[in-house]
Amino acid sequence: MARPRLFDEERALEAAMRTFWANGYEATSTQDLCEATGLGRSSIYNTFSSKHDLFMRALTRYINTTSAVQLAILEDSGRSEVDRIRALFAVIVDTELENRRDGRSFGCLTVNSTVELAGRDPEAAKLLDRDTEARLAGLRAVIEAGQRDGGIASARDADSLARFINAVIGGMRIAGQAGADRAVLESIAETAMDALAR
């Protein structure tokens, strides 16, 4: 008869996610994961099979959590399209300021993982690409609607603008890691909003 698990797997996964988010994949040791989750090595490997498996599950959790919040903002029909994009930027700024260590933010686990792993880890790259496409689709839909109703005046095509906004968000995440404060991050966001108005 299988022994029951004596820990909360979801809580362990959350702790592992935060550890990978703060340190990166390579820099996170098994010992770091044991300390963060409160589990022994055997429990980690019996449950998650490998560091990579645990990372992929943590990255999936991060994507599902952050994407749900961001897509809910983009799909909020109670706001104008411009206000939805502005609200998305506000969430990015707040997240960068909430998750800091030594005056620098953790950035975004998807951005960090893209830089660290996408070029050499096909499984991670596939997950990250799928997430990027979902974000771009959400942005495109809002931008197209905003262009139709005149709230977004830029004549550039919606796909280019969606990729631009996505790149700005990635840049804001990196700026946060470099120590940018609220004023700097908000200034970047407002500059991007200005680009949509022209």
N, C-alpha and C positions, 0 to 999 in steps of 0.2 A: 504494500500500500504506500502511495506517495506521501511524503511528509508535507504538511501544510506550510505555506510560506509564512514566516513570522515577521514580515515587514510589509509596509505599504509600497507596492511597486510603483504606483503613480507618484508618490512623494519622492521616492528614490530617483525616478526619471526626471522629475522637476529639478532636484538638486544636481544631478549630472548635467542637465541642460545648462543650468546657470554656471557650472564649472567650465564646461566647454566654451560657453559664451564669453566668460571672463578671460580665459587663458588660451583658447584655440585648441585645435585637435592635437597637434604634435606636442605642444607644451603641457598638456594634461596627462599626468601619469596615472597609472592604476592606483597608486597610493593616494593621489589627490581625489580620485573618485571614491575610494574607501572612506576617506575623511569626510567628504561632502555628503555622502549618502548614509554614513554610519554602518555600512555593510562590510563584511570581510571579502577578501578576494574570491573565495569559493562561492559565496552568495552572488556576487556580481557576475561571475562567469557561468554559474548554473542558471541564472535568470536571463542574462543578456548574451551569452555565448562568446562575445569578444568585445574589445574596446570599440571596434568599428561598428559592430551591431548596436551597441549602446549609443554611440554617437549618432548613427542614422536615426534611431528612434528619438533621440533628444532633438535632432534637427527637424524631424517631422513634427514633433510636438511644438517646437518654436514656430515653424511655418504655419501650422494650423491655428495656433493662438494669435499670432500677429496678423496673419492674412484675414482671419475672421473679423478682427477689429477694424482693419483698414478697409476691407470690402464693405462692411456695414456702413462706414462713413460714406464711401463712394456711392452706395445704393440708397442713401437717405433722401427719399423724394420730398421730405419736408424742407429741404434746403435747396437753394439754387446750385447750379453746377459749380460756379465759382466758389461759393461758400463751402461746398464739399471738399474741393481741393485745398482751400485755406484751412479747413478743419483737419484734413489729413496732415498737412505740414505742422499744425499745432501739436498733434499727437506725436509726430516724429521728434519735435523739439522737446516735449515733455519727457518722452522715453529716454532721450539722450541725457537729460538732466537727472532723471530718477536712478539710472543705473551707472554709477560712477565709482571709481576707485582712484585715489590720489589725484583728484581734479580732472580725471580723464574718463570719458564714457567707455562702456564696453563696445559701443558701436552696435552693429546689427549682426546677429549670428549668420544670417544668409549672406550678407556682404563679406563678412570675415571669412566664411567658408568658401565663397567663390574665389576670393584672392588666394586662400591657402590651398584649396583642394581641387577646384573644378578642372584644372588642367591635367590632373594626374589620378583622379578618382572617378571613374565613369559612373559609379552608382550615385555618388554625391552630386556629380554634374547633372545627371538626369533629374534628380529631385529638385535641384536648384533651378534648372531650366524650366521645369514645369511650374514652379512657383513664380518665376519671372513672367512667364506667359500669362498666368492668372492675374498678376498685378497689372500688366500692360493692358490686358483685355478690360479690366475694370476702369483703368484710366482712360482708355480709348472711348469707351461708351459714354463716360461723363463729358469728355472733351467734345465728342461729336454732338451730343445733346446741347452743350453750351454754345457751340458754333451755330447750331440751328436756331437757337432762341436769341442769339446775339450777345450773350453774357461773356463769351470768349471771342474776342475780335480777331485774334491771329488768323491769318490766311493759310498758315502752314497746315499740312494734312495732320489729321488726328493721331496717326501712328507715330509720326515724327515728334509731335508734342508729348505724347504719352512716354516715348523713350527719353525725351528731354527731362520731363518731370521725374521719371524713375531714376535717371542719372543724377539729378540734383539731390534727390533723397539719399542716394548712395554717397554722394559727396558730403552731405550734411552729417551722415553717420561717421565718415572718416574724419571730418572736421571736429566732431565731438570727441573722437578718440584722441585727437591732437590737443584737446583742452579748450575748444571753443566754448564760450559762454552763451547764455540765452540771447543776448543782444546780437551776437554774431550769427547764430543760427537763424534767428528771426529775420535778420537782414538778408540772408541768403534766400530764405523762403519768399520774402516780399519781392526780391529781384526776379525770382521765377514767376511770381504772380504778375508782375509788370509785363513780362514777356508774353503772357497769355492775352494781355489787353491790347496788344499792338498788332 
